[in-house]
């Protein structure tokens, strides 16, 4: 009994010290200076309701990083168009006007000129055959676009995980907040009973003191729950992409929607096919193959067809020749051009060796990434199973704590249990309730991370 009394005195001294920092005193004041029951759960939970699909839609439309990747994909599409333009004929036109005279002609013979030329040239070029040079450039551009698209898909996958985890964390904080308010209510009820027993002469002052300590502990726990709730609101706003904090309140959602059967080896193969980061590296490998083919094609000749239309006008009097026609005349040319690389100072061979080394490096990166993905899937599966076991144990512990609290409360009313027994039972029940809430949502969060490790965030969510 002396040891128990010393423990109670120690708790009272600690709470009295914390009272100067938290705004709570043994008289029962909360963080706003009101009586300990003045703040209501409805006041704290007041805010803008939001569902998970709404949060995901908002994030997909707001996050700047997502827009960045979308612009990169659009830019790569234009690069593909640039490469494909080499298949098309190239048409160009030029016009020249050339006037010539001599120094003496200007000053000694006014009005004399010996040259006045107008030339219009229209040229048509067509790539006929280049031994795969253009096709490899087009393939390289396509693979670069696929790399950008895979990077965008990875950003979307990461964003969906980020928002979903933040949403579930907020929902968990809301349930913990309700549990904290319930704990304050139970502690206040026990304090009322202890004070009533003391007034009736069937209780002792120690019971009242212990009940007050129990109430202060519950109030401190409520402060932590409110702070966790506000922090979760800020984190959800951040994950959505909102600078200000609109004080979102998460709507309830069935956690069974996140459930997924774990078939480890099959899921690892699924991750190899679905993970955007692996798809990004695979597209980089194919891009490297196209780059190597393009480098090799530089060793081969290229054949181009060319057609030209030429029209000019040379006034006859300009040259002093009376029989020169004074009207435009034209001609056209059709031919072909064969370009054969003979010596490039080793440029092409170095480009081939560089492309081959980069391709080998990318293949090594792909192999390393597959090892990492397999490890991530296995680790995520272990976390899901451990979370499921904690949830099961937490349910059992909560049921036992609730039954123990009911029996101790009943015994206290008939005088067969002490106040300290009630305090211990209520403390155990509060802790068991917190553990159950945390274990329940931790399982859901670990399941979300397992889905993310597979590259599969397609959950059966309700429509907005």
C-alpha positions in Angstrom: 0.0 0.0 0.0 2.9 2.4 0.8 4.5 1.6 -2.5 1.2 2.3 -4.4 0.7 5.6 -2.5 4.3 6.7 -3.5 3.5 5.9 -7.1 0.3 8.0 -7.0 2.2 10.9 -5.4 4.9 10.7 -8.1 2.2 10.8 -10.8 0.5 13.8 -9.2 3.9 15.7 -9.1 4.5 14.9 -12.8 1.0 16.0 -13.8 1.4 19.2 -11.8 4.6 19.9 -13.6 3.1 19.2 -17.0 0.1 21.3 -16.2 2.2 24.5 -16.6 3.1 23.4 -20.2 -0.1 21.8 -21.4 -2.8 24.0 -19.8 -4.2 21.1 -17.8 -4.4 21.2 -14.0 -5.7 18.8 -11.4 -8.8 20.9 -11.2 -9.8 19.4 -14.6 -9.0 22.1 -17.2 -8.4 21.2 -20.9 -6.1 22.7 -23.4 -8.5 25.5 -24.1 -8.9 26.5 -20.4 -12.4 25.0 -20.2 -13.6 22.4 -17.8 -12.3 19.0 -18.7 -15.6 18.0 -20.4 -16.2 21.3 -22.2 -14.5 20.4 -25.4 -16.6 18.1 -27.5 -15.7 15.5 -30.1 -18.0 17.2 -32.7 -15.9 20.4 -32.3 -12.7 18.6 -33.0 -14.1 16.6 -35.9 -15.6 19.6 -37.6 -14.2 20.0 -41.1 -14.6 19.2 -44.8 -15.7 15.6 -45.3 -13.8 13.8 -48.0 -13.8 10.3 -49.4 -10.8 8.3 -50.6 -11.9 8.5 -54.3 -12.3 12.3 -54.0 -8.9 12.6 -52.4 -7.3 10.6 -55.2 -9.0 12.6 -57.9 -7.9 15.9 -56.2 -4.3 14.6 -56.0 -4.2 13.5 -59.6 -5.4 16.9 -60.7 -3.2 19.0 -58.4 0.2 17.4 -57.8 2.9 19.4 -59.7 5.2 16.5 -60.0 2.5 14.5 -61.9 2.1 17.4 -64.4 5.9 17.5 -64.9 5.9 13.8 -66.0 2.9 14.4 -68.2 4.7 17.2 -70.0 7.7 15.0 -70.5 5.6 12.3 -72.2 4.1 14.9 -74.5 7.6 16.1 -75.4 8.7 12.6 -76.2 5.7 12.1 -78.5 6.9 15.1 -80.5 10.4 13.5 -80.6 8.9 10.4 -82.2 7.2 12.7 -84.8 10.6 14.4 -85.5 12.2 11.0 -86.1 9.4 9.8 -88.4 9.6 12.9 -90.5 12.7 11.5 -92.2 10.5 9.0 -94.0 8.6 11.8 -95.7 9.8 13.8 -98.7 11.5 17.1 -97.9 10.4 20.0 -100.1 12.2 23.4 -100.1 12.3 26.5 -102.2 14.7 29.4 -102.6 14.7 32.7 -104.4 17.8 34.8 -105.4 18.1 38.2 -106.8 21.7 39.2 -107.8 22.6 42.6 -109.2 26.1 43.3 -110.4 27.9 46.3 -111.9 31.4 47.8 -112.2 32.9 50.8 -110.5 33.5 52.5 -113.8 30.1 51.5 -115.2 28.4 53.5 -112.4 30.3 56.7 -112.9 31.4 56.7 -116.5 28.4 55.1 -118.1 25.2 56.0 -116.2 22.5 53.4 -116.6 24.9 50.6 -117.7 24.8 47.3 -115.8 26.3 44.0 -116.7 24.4 41.6 -114.5 20.9 41.4 -113.1 19.8 37.8 -112.2 16.6 36.4 -110.8 16.7 32.7 -109.7 13.9 30.5 -108.3 14.8 27.0 -107.2 12.4 24.3 -105.9 14.1 21.2 -104.5 12.5 17.8 -103.6 14.6 15.3 -101.5 13.4 11.8 -100.7 15.2 9.2 -98.5 15.1 6.0 -100.5 17.2 3.6 -98.4 19.6 4.0 -95.5 20.0 0.5 -94.2 17.8 1.0 -91.1 19.2 4.3 -90.0 15.9 6.1 -89.9 13.9 3.1 -88.5 16.4 2.7 -85.6 16.0 6.4 -84.9 12.2 6.1 -84.8 12.4 3.0 -82.5 14.8 4.8 -80.2 12.4 7.8 -80.0 9.5 5.4 -79.3 11.4 3.7 -76.5 12.3 7.0 -75.0 8.6 7.8 -75.0 7.9 4.5 -73.3 10.5 5.4 -70.7 8.8 8.7 -70.0 5.4 7.0 -69.9 6.7 4.4 -67.4 8.1 7.2 -65.2 4.6 8.8 -65.3 3.0 5.5 -64.3 5.4 5.1 -61.4 4.6 8.6 -60.2 0.9 7.8 -60.4 1.4 4.6 -58.5 3.5 6.3 -55.8 0.9 9.1 -55.5 -2.0 6.7 -55.1 -0.1 4.9 -52.3 0.9 8.2 -50.6 -2.7 9.5 -50.7 -4.2 6.2 -49.6 -1.8 5.8 -46.7 -2.4 9.4 -45.6 -6.2 8.9 -45.8 -6.1 5.7 -43.7 -3.8 7.4 -41.2 -6.3 10.2 -40.8 -9.1 7.7 -40.4 -7.1 5.8 -37.8 -6.5 9.1 -36.0 -10.2 9.8 -36.0 -11.0 6.5 -34.4 -8.2 7.0 -31.9 -9.7 10.4 -31.1 -13.1 8.9 -30.5 -11.4 6.3 -28.2 -9.6 9.0 -26.3 -12.9 10.9 -25.7 -14.5 7.7 -24.6 -11.6 7.1 -22.2 -12.2 10.6 -20.7 -15.9 9.9 -20.3 -15.2 6.6 -18.5 -12.6 8.2 -16.2 -15.0 11.0 -15.4 -17.7 8.5 -14.6 -15.4 6.6 -12.3 -14.4 9.9 -10.5 -18.1 10.7 -10.0 -18.7 7.2 -8.4 -15.6 7.6 -6.2 -16.8 11.0 -5.0 -20.3 9.7 -4.4 -19.0 6.8 -2.3 -16.8 9.2 -0.3 -19.8 11.5 0.3 -21.9 8.5 1.4 -19.2 7.4 3.8 -18.5 4.1 2.2 -15.4 5.2 0.3 -12.0 6.6 1.1 -10.2 9.7 -0.2 -7.5 7.6 -1.8 -10.1 6.3 -4.2 -11.0 9.8 -5.3 -7.3 10.8 -5.7 -6.7 7.7 -7.8 -9.8 8.5 -9.9 -8.5 12.0 -10.5 -5.1 10.7 -11.6 -6.9 8.4 -13.9 -8.9 11.3 -15.4 -5.8 13.4 -15.9 -4.1 10.5 -17.7 -7.1 10.2 -19.9 -7.0 14.0 -20.6 -3.4 13.8 -21.6 -4.1 10.9 -23.9 -6.9 13.0 -25.5 -4.5 15.9 -26.1 -2.1 13.5 -27.9 -5.0 12.1 -29.9 -6.1 15.6 -31.0 -2.5 16.5 -32.0 -2.2 13.2 -34.0 -5.5 14.0 -35.7 -4.4 17.5 -36.7 -1.1 16.2 -37.9 -2.8 13.6 -40.0 -5.0 16.3 -41.6 -1.9 18.3 -42.6 -0.3 15.2 -44.1 -3.4 14.4 -46.1 -3.5 18.0 -47.5 0.2 17.7 -48.4 -0.3 14.4 -50.2 -3.2 15.8 -52.2 -1.2 18.9 -53.1 -3.0 21.6 -51.2 -0.8 24.2 -49.5 -3.4 25.4 -47.1 -5.0 23.0 -44.5 -8.7 22.7 -45.2 -9.2 20.4 -42.1 -10.4 17.3 -44.0 -12.4 14.7 -42.2 -12.1 11.2 -43.7 -15.3 9.4 -44.5 -15.6 5.8 -43.3 -14.5 3.1 -45.8 -14.5 -0.7 -45.6 -11.0 -2.0 -45.1 -11.9 -5.2 -46.8 -11.6 -3.3 -50.1 -7.8 -3.4 -49.6 -7.6 -7.1 -49.0 -5.7 -9.2 -51.4 -4.7 -12.9 -51.4 -1.0 -13.4 -51.1 0.5 -15.9 -53.5 4.1 -15.1 -53.2 5.8 -16.6 -56.2 3.0 -15.8 -58.5 2.9 -12.2 -57.2 6.6 -11.8 -57.8 6.1 -12.8 -61.4 3.2 -10.3 -61.5 5.4 -7.6 -60.1 8.0 -8.3 -62.9 5.2 -7.6 -65.4 3.5 -4.7 -63.7 6.0 -2.6 -61.8 6.4 0.7 -63.7 10.0 1.1 -62.6 10.9 -2.3 -64.2 8.9 -1.3 -67.3 11.0 1.9 -67.4 14.3 0.0 -67.3 13.0 -2.5 -69.9 12.1 0.4 -72.2 15.6 1.8 -71.6 17.1 -1.5 -72.7 15.1 -1.5 -75.9 16.1 2.2 -76.4 19.7 1.1 -76.0 19.2 -1.7 -78.6 17.8 0.9 -81.1 20.8 3.2 -80.3 23.2 0.4 -81.0 21.4 -0.4 -84.3 21.5 3.2 -85.3 25.3 3.5 -84.5 26.0 0.4 -86.7 23.9 1.8 -89.5 26.3 4.7 -89.8 28.8 2.3 -91.5 26.4 1.7 -94.4 25.7 4.1 -97.4 22.5 6.0 -97.8 20.6 6.6 -101.0 18.6 9.8 -101.6 16.6 10.9 -104.6 16.6 14.5 -105.6 14.5 16.6 -108.0 15.0 20.2 -108.8 13.1 22.8 -110.7 15.1 25.9 -111.8 13.7 29.2 -113.2 15.8 32.3 -113.9 15.5 35.6 -115.7 18.5 37.5 -117.2 17.6 40.7 -119.1 19.4 40.7 -122.4 20.3 44.4 -122.3 22.1 43.8 -119.0 24.8 42.0 -120.8 24.7 44.0 -124.0 23.4 41.0 -126.0 20.4 41.9 -128.1 19.4 38.4 -129.0 19.3 37.3 -125.3 15.7 36.4 -124.4 14.1 39.0 -122.1 11.7 36.6 -120.5 12.1 33.9 -117.8 13.3 30.4 -118.8 13.3 27.2 -116.7 14.7 23.7 -116.5 14.5 20.7 -114.1 16.9 18.0 -112.9 16.2 14.5 -111.5 18.9 12.4 -110.0 20.1 10.5 -107.0 22.8 10.8 -104.3 24.7 8.0 -102.7 26.6 8.9 -99.5 29.3 6.3 -98.6 31.2 6.8 -95.3 34.9 6.1 -96.0 36.8 7.5 -93.1 35.4 9.2 -90.0 38.4 9.3 -87.8 37.1 6.4 -85.7 33.9 8.3 -84.8 31.5 5.5 -85.9 33.4 2.7 -84.1 33.5 4.7 -80.9 29.7 5.3 -81.1 29.1 1.6 -81.6 31.3 0.7 -78.6 29.6 3.3 -76.5 26.1 2.1 -77.4 27.1 -1.5 -76.7 28.5 -0.6 -73.3 25.5 1.4 -72.3 23.2 -1.4 -73.3 25.1 -3.9 -71.2 25.0 -1.5 -68.3 21.2 -1.1 -68.6 20.8 -4.9 -68.7 22.7 -5.1 -65.5 20.5 -2.5 -64.0 17.4 -4.5 -65.0 18.8 -7.6 -63.3 19.6 -5.7 -60.1 16.1 -4.1 -60.2 14.4 -7.5 -60.4 16.4 -8.7 -57.3 15.2 -5.6 -55.5 11.6 -6.0 -56.5 11.5 -9.7 -55.4 12.9 -8.7 -52.0 10.4 -5.8 -51.7 7.5 -8.1 -52.4 8.7 -10.8 -49.9 9.3 -8.1 -47.2 5.9 -6.5 -47.9 4.2 -10.0 -47.6 5.9 -10.6 -44.2 4.8 -7.2 -43.0 1.2 -8.0 -44.0 1.2 -11.3 -42.2 2.8 -9.8 -39.1 0.2 -7.0 -39.1 -2.6 -9.6 -39.5 -1.3 -11.5 -36.5 -1.1 -8.3 -34.4 -4.6 -7.4 -35.4 -5.8 -10.9 -34.2 -3.9 -10.6 -30.9 -5.2 -7.1 -30.4 -8.8 -8.2 -30.9 -8.3 -10.9 -28.3 -6.6 -8.5 -25.9 -9.4 -5.9 -26.3 -12.1 -8.5 -25.6 -10.3 -9.6 -22.5 -9.7 -6.0 -21.3 -13.3 -5.1 -21.9 -14.6 -8.1 -20.0 -12.1 -7.4 -17.2 -13.2 -3.8 -17.0 -16.9 -4.8 -16.8 -16.2 -7.3 -14.0 -14.0 -4.9 -12.0 -16.6 -2.1 -12.4 -19.3 -4.4 -11.2 -17.2 -5.6 -8.2 -16.4 -1.9 -7.3 -20.1 -1.0 -7.2 -20.7 -3.8 -4.6 -17.6 -3.0 -2.7 -15.5 -6.1 -3.5 -13.0 -4.3 -5.6 -10.7 -1.3 -4.9 -10.5 1.9 -6.8 -7.0 1.1 -7.9 -8.4 -2.1 -9.5 -10.9 0.0 -11.5 -8.1 2.4 -12.5 -5.9 -0.4 -13.7 -8.8 -2.0 -15.6 -9.7 1.3 -17.3 -6.1 1.9 -18.2 -5.8 -1.6 -19.7 -9.0 -1.1 -21.6 -7.8 2.2 -23.1 -4.5 0.8 -24.1 -6.2 -2.3 -25.6 -8.6 -0.1 -27.6 -5.7 2.0 -28.9 -3.8 -1.1 -29.8 -6.8 -2.6 -31.7 -7.3 0.6 -33.7 -3.7 0.9 -34.6 -3.4 -2.8 -35.5 -6.5 -2.7 -37.6 -5.3 0.2 -39.7 -1.7 -0.9 -39.7 -2.9 -4.1 -41.5 -4.7 -2.0 -44.1 -1.6 0.2 -44.6 0.7 -2.8 -45.0 -1.7 -4.3 -47.5 -1.6 -1.1 -49.5 2.2 -1.2 -49.4 2.1 -4.9 -50.6 -0.2 -3.8 -53.5 2.3 -1.1 -54.3 5.2 -3.5 -54.3 3.3 -5.5 -57.0 2.5 -2.3 -59.0 -1.2 -2.9 -58.5 -3.2 -0.1 -56.8 -6.5 -1.0 -58.6 -8.7 -1.2 -55.5 -12.4 -1.7 -55.6 -13.3 1.8 -54.4 -16.8 3.3 -54.4 -17.6 5.7 -57.1 -17.7 9.4 -56.2 
